[in-house]
Amino acid sequence: MCRNIRVLHNFEPPATSDEVQAAALQYVRKVGGAAKPSAANQAAYDKAVAAVAAATQELLDSLVTTAPPKDREVEAEKAKARSAERYGR
């Protein structure tokens, strides 16, 4: 359920609002225990997602580093290689 939660800091280009929103949604779903909330809980989920996304964006905007930004494509290739080694593909 949390597969969309990825490291979003120090990438070039920076994380998009869609990526922040996706991570917030996955976090709220995990904490709330439901991938699809009931109609009675939908408003609470929506409010929580908005709050988590805002806090996440504030965090990303506040973080500083001296490390050079990582390239998304290079990191994706590294992840694929780790996966292939782990699962023998």
Backbone as CSV, one residue per row, in Angstrom:
resi,resn,N_x,N_y,N_z,CA_x,CA_y,CA_z,C_x,C_y,C_z
1,MET,0.807,-1.202,0.000,0.000,0.000,0.000,0.850,1.267,0.000
2,CYS,2.111,1.210,0.411,2.955,2.410,0.501,3.992,2.473,-0.605
3,ARG,3.752,1.858,-1.704,4.761,1.822,-2.765,5.044,3.182,-3.375
4,ASN,4.119,4.116,-3.301,4.343,5.438,-3.882,5.115,6.375,-2.978
5,ILE,5.378,5.960,-1.755,6.139,6.820,-0.863,7.609,6.604,-1.172
6,ARG,8.209,7.591,-1.773,9.601,7.550,-2.184,10.328,8.742,-1.591
7,VAL,11.646,8.655,-1.601,12.442,9.816,-1.213,12.164,10.899,-2.246
8,LEU,11.813,12.074,-1.780,11.479,13.172,-2.682,12.489,14.319,-2.598
9,HIS,13.377,14.246,-1.638,14.332,15.337,-1.414,15.584,15.174,-2.273
10,ASN,16.088,16.281,-2.751,17.371,16.389,-3.446,17.393,15.666,-4.783
11,PHE,16.364,15.869,-5.571,16.327,15.345,-6.930,16.277,16.496,-7.912
12,GLU,16.786,16.242,-9.089,16.701,17.207,-10.173,15.966,16.539,-11.307
13,PRO,14.844,17.019,-11.747,14.112,18.178,-11.233,13.479,17.865,-9.878
14,PRO,13.133,18.911,-9.131,12.534,18.713,-7.805,11.206,17.958,-7.884
15,ALA,10.803,17.421,-6.742,9.537,16.690,-6.664,8.382,17.588,-7.102
16,THR,7.465,17.004,-7.848,6.296,17.751,-8.300,5.207,17.695,-7.234
17,SER,4.231,18.556,-7.367,3.110,18.536,-6.432,2.331,17.219,-6.553
18,ASP,2.309,16.626,-7.746,1.647,15.327,-7.926,2.360,14.228,-7.138
19,GLU,3.690,14.266,-7.121,4.443,13.269,-6.360,4.219,13.440,-4.861
20,VAL,4.190,14.678,-4.408,3.927,14.960,-2.999,2.525,14.494,-2.638
21,GLN,1.563,14.767,-3.489,0.177,14.360,-3.258,0.045,12.838,-3.220
22,ALA,0.717,12.146,-4.136,0.662,10.682,-4.174,1.252,10.084,-2.900
23,ALA,2.362,10.634,-2.431,2.974,10.140,-1.196,2.051,10.390,-0.009
24,ALA,1.443,11.564,0.039,0.518,11.890,1.128,-0.684,10.948,1.119
25,LEU,-1.219,10.679,-0.055,-2.361,9.770,-0.176,-1.999,8.373,0.317
26,GLN,-0.848,7.861,-0.087,-0.434,6.537,0.345,-0.215,6.492,1.856
27,TYR,0.377,7.544,2.402,0.592,7.599,3.849,-0.740,7.568,4.602
28,VAL,-1.676,8.387,4.174,-2.980,8.452,4.858,-3.720,7.125,4.713
29,ARG,-3.644,6.515,3.555,-4.289,5.207,3.366,-3.689,4.175,4.310
30,LYS,-2.367,4.183,4.445,-1.701,3.215,5.314,-2.096,3.443,6.769
31,VAL,-2.017,4.679,7.224,-2.339,4.994,8.613,-3.823,4.742,8.890
32,GLY,-4.675,5.096,7.936,-6.117,4.918,8.113,-6.582,3.484,7.939
33,GLY,-5.736,2.654,7.322,-6.072,1.240,7.186,-7.038,0.909,6.072
34,ALA,-7.239,1.824,5.147,-8.166,1.547,4.054,-7.660,2.182,2.767
35,ALA,-7.586,1.386,1.717,-7.174,1.917,0.420,-8.279,2.797,-0.173
36,LYS,-9.527,2.459,0.151,-10.665,3.253,-0.301,-11.576,3.458,0.903
37,PRO,-11.585,4.673,1.441,-12.406,4.914,2.629,-13.898,4.876,2.302
38,SER,-14.678,4.631,3.325,-16.129,4.652,3.154,-16.570,6.088,2.879
39,ALA,-17.764,6.238,2.382,-18.296,7.577,2.098,-18.335,8.425,3.367
40,ALA,-18.597,7.781,4.497,-18.668,8.503,5.771,-17.301,9.054,6.180
41,ASN,-16.217,8.410,5.731,-14.880,8.835,6.116,-14.128,9.591,5.025
42,GLN,-14.726,9.737,3.854,-14.030,10.352,2.725,-13.556,11.771,3.036
43,ALA,-14.382,12.569,3.671,-14.002,13.949,3.984,-12.810,13.993,4.934
44,ALA,-12.794,13.087,5.911,-11.670,13.034,6.853,-10.391,12.645,6.126
45,TYR,-10.484,11.676,5.213,-9.314,11.267,4.429,-8.821,12.426,3.565
46,ASP,-9.736,13.095,2.883,-9.354,14.208,2.019,-8.656,15.314,2.805
47,LYS,-9.188,15.619,3.974,-8.594,16.653,4.821,-7.200,16.227,5.281
48,ALA,-7.051,14.970,5.661,-5.754,14.461,6.109,-4.736,14.468,4.974
49,VAL,-5.146,14.082,3.783,-4.237,14.082,2.629,-3.752,15.495,2.351
50,ALA,-4.646,16.459,2.391,-4.259,17.850,2.157,-3.270,18.331,3.215
51,ALA,-3.505,17.977,4.468,-2.624,18.401,5.556,-1.244,17.747,5.434
52,VAL,-1.220,16.457,5.134,0.058,15.750,4.995,0.824,16.268,3.781
53,ALA,0.132,16.515,2.688,0.791,17.049,1.489,1.388,18.426,1.779
54,ALA,0.653,19.272,2.488,1.164,20.603,2.828,2.390,20.497,3.740
55,ALA,2.331,19.619,4.735,3.466,19.444,5.637,4.674,18.880,4.888
56,THR,4.434,17.952,3.978,5.513,17.365,3.188,6.169,18.414,2.307
57,GLN,5.360,19.234,1.646,5.921,20.275,0.784,6.711,21.285,1.604
58,GLU,6.197,21.641,2.773,6.911,22.569,3.659,8.260,21.970,4.072
59,LEU,8.267,20.681,4.398,9.513,20.010,4.763,10.494,20.044,3.602
60,LEU,10.049,19.656,2.422,10.935,19.634,1.259,11.493,21.010,0.949
61,ASP,10.671,22.031,1.108,11.118,23.403,0.841,12.122,23.892,1.882
62,SER,12.096,23.307,3.076,12.957,23.754,4.172,14.281,23.009,4.250
63,LEU,14.349,21.831,3.672,15.568,21.023,3.778,16.703,21.632,2.967
64,VAL,17.917,21.541,3.518,19.113,22.001,2.813,20.115,20.857,2.776
65,THR,20.938,20.853,1.767,21.967,19.830,1.637,23.125,20.383,0.826
66,THR,24.294,19.825,1.068,25.460,20.195,0.266,25.723,19.149,-0.809
67,ALA,24.985,18.039,-0.754,25.144,16.969,-1.742,24.564,17.414,-3.083
68,PRO,25.172,16.982,-4.167,24.605,17.330,-5.475,23.275,16.611,-5.671
69,PRO,22.355,17.222,-6.414,21.055,16.579,-6.638,21.210,15.255,-7.394
70,LYS,20.334,14.314,-7.062,20.347,13.014,-7.730,19.505,13.100,-9.006
71,ASP,19.902,12.309,-9.976,19.179,12.221,-11.240,18.129,11.128,-11.116
72,ARG,16.885,11.448,-11.411,15.790,10.489,-11.264,15.989,9.236,-12.116
73,GLU,16.446,9.414,-13.338,16.607,8.264,-14.231,17.716,7.341,-13.755
74,VAL,18.811,7.914,-13.276,19.921,7.100,-12.762,19.465,6.325,-11.530
75,GLU,18.745,6.979,-10.636,18.255,6.312,-9.427,17.255,5.211,-9.772
76,ALA,16.424,5.432,-10.779,15.465,4.403,-11.199,16.193,3.181,-11.749
77,GLU,17.252,3.403,-12.518,18.042,2.289,-13.047,18.712,1.510,-11.922
78,LYS,19.231,2.218,-10.919,19.840,1.546,-9.771,18.805,0.679,-9.048
79,ALA,17.594,1.208,-8.879,16.533,0.458,-8.210,16.155,-0.784,-9.010
80,LYS,16.106,-0.665,-10.333,15.796,-1.825,-11.172,16.878,-2.887,-11.041
81,ALA,18.135,-2.457,-10.996,19.246,-3.401,-10.861,19.188,-4.113,-9.508
82,ARG,18.884,-3.360,-8.438,18.755,-3.985,-7.117,17.617,-5.000,-7.105
83,SER,16.508,-4.637,-7.730,15.352,-5.525,-7.799,15.692,-6.803,-8.576
84,ALA,16.362,-6.640,-9.696,16.734,-7.799,-10.508,17.658,-8.725,-9.729
85,GLU,18.587,-8.158,-8.998,19.494,-8.977,-8.196,18.742,-9.673,-7.057
86,ARG,17.857,-8.950,-6.426,17.101,-9.495,-5.290,16.171,-10.623,-5.722
87,TYR,15.508,-10.439,-6.852,14.498,-11.406,-7.280,14.964,-12.310,-8.416
88,GLY,16.240,-12.218,-8.764,16.809,-13.113,-9.769,16.259,-12.951,-11.159
89,ARG,15.971,-11.742,-11.545,15.417,-11.503,-12.893,16.506,-11.112,-13.846
